[in-house]
Amino acid sequence: MAVLRVETPAADINPPDKRRSQRRALKQVPAIAEVRVQSQEVEVIDVSAGGLLICGRLRLTPGARSQLDIIRIDGPLRVHGRVLRSEVAAISGGVIHYRSAIAFERPLEFIDEETPVSAAPETNDLGDIIVCYIADDSGLEQHLALNGW
């Protein structure tokens, strides 16, 4: 009897990160005060020169073009992006919150020029932890069904 042994190359176990820009919390980009998507203020989970991850009540369709208003300290900036993905993140009190990733049509280089990302989070600083899931276990089945899980 022969035994076939297949080994997975190390590169396949930990594929390289293909992002061109480092993601960072919005507070690490002091030039940005607020972000609105299609005129609605949203919570920014993280941002990079190439796009952002948001949470809010706005239901976005993957593949759709979206208008973003980035409120900077030196004035507003209107950009466009493409919705990469959008999913139900929470259901609370009958209100659905969505988590959506949007890629900018053109990179926003000023985001990478800001304060560098620190190697390790500050001790006892929970400011970078964002939990978008608000619903309790009673809404879990509905949450999963809305995402097709």
WOUR-V355451 format. One line per field, one symbol per residue. ss: DSSP state (h for helix, s for strand, l for the rest). Layout:
ss = ???
This chain:
ss = lllllllllhhhhllllllllllslhhhlllssssssllsslssssssllssssssllllllllssssssssllssssssssssssssssssllssssssssssllllhhhhhlllllllllllllllllllllllhhhhhhhhhhlll
